[in-house]
Amino acid sequence: MPERERRWNGWGFAGEGFPVPAATRAWLAERLGEGDPLGATAEGEIPLPPSRPLPALAAPTVIAPAARLRAACGHSLPDLLALRTGTIAAFPDAVCLPESSEQVVEVLKAASAAGVTVIPRGGGTSVVGGVTVRPGARPVVALSLERLRGLVRVDATSRLATFRAGTLGPEVEAALAPHGLRLGHEPQSFELSTVGGWVATRSAGHRSTGVGKIDELVAGVEVATPAGLWRLPAQPASAAGPELRRLVVGSEGRLGVITEATLRARPQPECEDGLAVLMPGWASGVEACRELLQAGVPLEVLRLSDACESSFGTTLVSLSPLAARVSRALFSLRRYSQGCLLLLGWAGGTQEAMLGRQTAARVWRAAGGLALGQSGWRRWRAERFHHPYLRDELLSGGWGVDTLETAAPWATLGTVYSAVREAMNASGVRVVILCHLSHAYRDGASLYFTFLWPLAHGAELAQWGALKSAATEALLSTGGTLSHHHGVGTIHAPYLEREVGRTGVAALSALARELDPKGVLNPGVLLPEGDS
Ligand SMILES: Cc1cc2nc3c(=O)[nH]c(=O)nc-3n(C[C@H](O)[C@H](O)[C@H](O)COP(=O)(O)OP(=O)(O)OC[C@H]3O[C@@H](n4cnc5c(N)ncnc54)[C@H](O)[C@@H]3O)c2cc1C
């Protein structure tokens, strides 16, 4: 299959987009005022410094400006602003493209001996500064996993599949389908993110309420370190000391380069189905979600948007005149004036799906929900990988947009939700905050916030910093996690100690020093600079 050309300064593939609908513009203008459009610097106008000398690397290596530019940033808001304004702080001196696990080891050995920083790069979709090159005295190599792709083996009996780290989401599912299997791990970045990136960041997909985060799906890993390959083969369970596979999951390139991962697959579903339900409010919706999870209803997707996100969502879809009238009428009913959209999805055996649907209906009906049918669900399913294009279009329109996510036990979820909103509203930046609950567990759930603000040119980063730090402070001080699935990167690294304690940071640092004694792997990511 020919590779599709990726956009270098925004999300996705060249030629694709998600123009901001007129209704969305009006919705934003009403709350934030008109946006002041943000331009985009042309690729040819971005000056690159010459590459610094590097040791011989035992893998194909390129220093072409286009390759270095494309490996300079990820997809955080600061990254996107830097790419658009042509103010990229630093570039890798080369992009190295190993073709085997052994080559990765050799590259790490050479980099370690010469004191060259190595940034492992999967799909480059990190939103927390995990792949962003930072200025420094040491030369930098972006180690791209793009040539380490594909299925290595399938053990159909055990439903285990081993993939090379650079395999992209669609390639994973395409390789499993002929075996009657699927992984079901579908982050919104599915089309562009990789197996290695998922494992390195503890990612979660839309179906994670049913299939689990990647943490649950990893059965074994192979990791390249400067000292050689470290293999932790697939096992269903073990009592041989602490679970070291779990240490690799979420290690964000600090403990080595994941070269292969063995993942737990599941059979293709007999049927797949879903439903959109309008809940009367956020609190009753959250309560219904808790009941659904604690009753063990076999759901694969669960997603509850708060009233603001539900309202914003209606502006993104083009409804028939009749459907639009019905939608307006529903939201104007007193009972649903703060209506929250709940999406429920099932996949599996026909019996199981029917049981899930019936049990779920008892819960959402008792909480005052109103079934909206399957079309809202189907539209979301069809368009969910397309939504990220909207972010670039909003930036062009002059509206900043970023997301952050956390998790908390059910008992404190409401406090975290309110605290984050209050803190951002008090940050001094005019902001609209959308939120949804997704990725739910028996003991809690994740909250995913999207925040939008009118860009003040020249002060975009300061605005973002004020909002982001207010929200992070609020969620940490009310018992939320620093991240539920985006990871730590460089952006969250200064806060890691707040969640895992000084001892936790010290233990991780000691491990990183053991596996990477020269500290060449991803300095500043996960562990704050100076702690590694
Ligand atoms: C539009 C958009 C939507 C997103 N939606 C989701 C979502 O739904 N769920 C979710 O979990 N995340 C989401 N993300 C965040 C991101 O896609 C995930 O963090 C993803 O797991 C990163 O995968 P990647 O292959 O792009 O890794 P990269 O971005 O390339 O790398 C991420 C980090 O892992 C390290 N790394 C990468 N590969 C390896 C390897 N083989 N060995 C060691 N370290 C490695 C990198 O150095 C970096 O620190 C989204 C991002 C965007 C831009």
Ligand as a Chemical Component Dictionary entry (heavy atoms), coordinates in Angstrom:
data_LIG
# 
_chem_comp.id                   LIG 
_chem_comp.type                 NON-POLYMER 
_chem_comp.pdbx_formal_charge   0 
_chem_comp.three_letter_code    LIG 
# 
loop_
_chem_comp_atom.comp_id 
_chem_comp_atom.atom_id 
_chem_comp_atom.alt_atom_id 
_chem_comp_atom.type_symbol 
_chem_comp_atom.charge 
_chem_comp_atom.model_Cartn_x 
_chem_comp_atom.model_Cartn_y 
_chem_comp_atom.model_Cartn_z 
_chem_comp_atom.pdbx_ordinal 
LIG C1  C1  C 0 -5.194 14.201 17.431 1  
LIG C2  C2  C 0 -4.645 13.320 18.510 2  
LIG C3  C3  C 0 -5.481 12.405 19.119 3  
LIG C4  C4  C 0 -4.990 11.589 20.142 4  
LIG N1  N1  N 0 -5.824 10.678 20.709 5  
LIG C5  C5  C 0 -5.348 9.850  21.669 6  
LIG C6  C6  C 0 -6.193 8.869  22.252 7  
LIG O1  O1  O 0 -7.365 8.732  21.905 8  
LIG N2  N2  N 0 -5.656 8.067  23.198 9  
LIG C7  C7  C 0 -4.353 8.173  23.575 10 
LIG O2  O2  O 0 -3.913 7.399  24.406 11 
LIG N3  N3  N 0 -3.546 9.111  23.057 12 
LIG C8  C8  C 0 -3.997 9.936  22.107 13 
LIG N4  N4  N 0 -3.170 10.881 21.556 14 
LIG C9  C9  C 0 -1.782 10.987 22.015 15 
LIG C10 C10 C 0 -0.811 10.072 21.227 16 
LIG O3  O3  O 0 -1.391 9.691  20.004 17 
LIG C11 C11 C 0 -0.475 8.853  22.058 18 
LIG O4  O4  O 0 0.350  9.252  23.130 19 
LIG C12 C12 C 0 0.221  7.740  21.269 20 
LIG O5  O5  O 0 0.298  6.606  22.081 21 
LIG C13 C13 C 0 1.601  8.117  20.782 22 
LIG O6  O6  O 0 2.001  7.167  19.819 23 
LIG P1  P1  P 0 3.102  7.539  18.737 24 
LIG O7  O7  O 0 3.426  6.319  17.981 25 
LIG O8  O8  O 0 2.677  8.703  17.946 26 
LIG O9  O9  O 0 4.311  7.919  19.680 27 
LIG P2  P2  P 0 5.247  9.195  19.630 28 
LIG O10 O10 O 0 4.439  10.424 19.720 29 
LIG O11 O11 O 0 6.184  9.078  18.512 30 
LIG O12 O12 O 0 6.043  9.001  20.998 31 
LIG C14 C14 C 0 5.432  9.157  22.236 32 
LIG C15 C15 C 0 6.484  8.957  23.335 33 
LIG O13 O13 O 0 6.896  7.602  23.357 34 
LIG C16 C16 C 0 8.265  7.482  22.989 35 
LIG N5  N5  N 0 8.331  6.359  22.062 36 
LIG C17 C17 C 0 7.692  6.226  20.878 37 
LIG N6  N6  N 0 7.954  5.026  20.346 38 
LIG C18 C18 C 0 8.766  4.397  21.221 39 
LIG C19 C19 C 0 9.390  3.128  21.226 40 
LIG N7  N7  N 0 9.228  2.259  20.241 41 
LIG N8  N8  N 0 10.164 2.810  22.281 42 
LIG C20 C20 C 0 10.343 3.671  23.305 43 
LIG N9  N9  N 0 9.782  4.884  23.334 44 
LIG C21 C21 C 0 9.003  5.238  22.308 45 
LIG C22 C22 C 0 8.656  8.799  22.380 46 
LIG O14 O14 O 0 10.014 9.109  22.569 47 
LIG C23 C23 C 0 7.737  9.765  23.106 48 
LIG O15 O15 O 0 8.283  10.132 24.342 49 
LIG C24 C24 C 0 -3.638 11.708 20.544 50 
LIG C25 C25 C 0 -2.806 12.630 19.907 51 
LIG C26 C26 C 0 -3.304 13.432 18.906 52 
LIG C27 C27 C 0 -2.398 14.410 18.238 53 
# 
loop_
_chem_comp_bond.comp_id 
_chem_comp_bond.atom_id_1 
_chem_comp_bond.atom_id_2 
_chem_comp_bond.value_order 
_chem_comp_bond.pdbx_ordinal 
LIG C1  C2  SING 1  
LIG C2  C3  SING 2  
LIG C2  C26 DOUB 3  
LIG C3  C4  DOUB 4  
LIG C4  N1  SING 5  
LIG C4  C24 SING 6  
LIG N1  C5  DOUB 7  
LIG C5  C6  SING 8  
LIG C5  C8  SING 9  
LIG C6  O1  DOUB 10 
LIG C6  N2  SING 11 
LIG N2  C7  SING 12 
LIG C7  O2  DOUB 13 
LIG C7  N3  SING 14 
LIG N3  C8  DOUB 15 
LIG C8  N4  SING 16 
LIG N4  C9  SING 17 
LIG N4  C24 SING 18 
LIG C9  C10 SING 19 
LIG C10 O3  SING 20 
LIG C10 C11 SING 21 
LIG C11 O4  SING 22 
LIG C11 C12 SING 23 
LIG C12 O5  SING 24 
LIG C12 C13 SING 25 
LIG C13 O6  SING 26 
LIG O6  P1  SING 27 
LIG P1  O7  DOUB 28 
LIG P1  O8  SING 29 
LIG P1  O9  SING 30 
LIG O9  P2  SING 31 
LIG P2  O10 DOUB 32 
LIG P2  O11 SING 33 
LIG P2  O12 SING 34 
LIG O12 C14 SING 35 
LIG C14 C15 SING 36 
LIG C15 O13 SING 37 
LIG C15 C23 SING 38 
LIG O13 C16 SING 39 
LIG C16 N5  SING 40 
LIG C16 C22 SING 41 
LIG N5  C17 SING 42 
LIG N5  C21 SING 43 
LIG C17 N6  DOUB 44 
LIG N6  C18 SING 45 
LIG C18 C19 SING 46 
LIG C18 C21 DOUB 47 
LIG C19 N7  SING 48 
LIG C19 N8  DOUB 49 
LIG N8  C20 SING 50 
LIG C20 N9  DOUB 51 
LIG N9  C21 SING 52 
LIG C22 O14 SING 53 
LIG C22 C23 SING 54 
LIG C23 O15 SING 55 
LIG C24 C25 DOUB 56 
LIG C25 C26 SING 57 
LIG C26 C27 SING 58 
# 
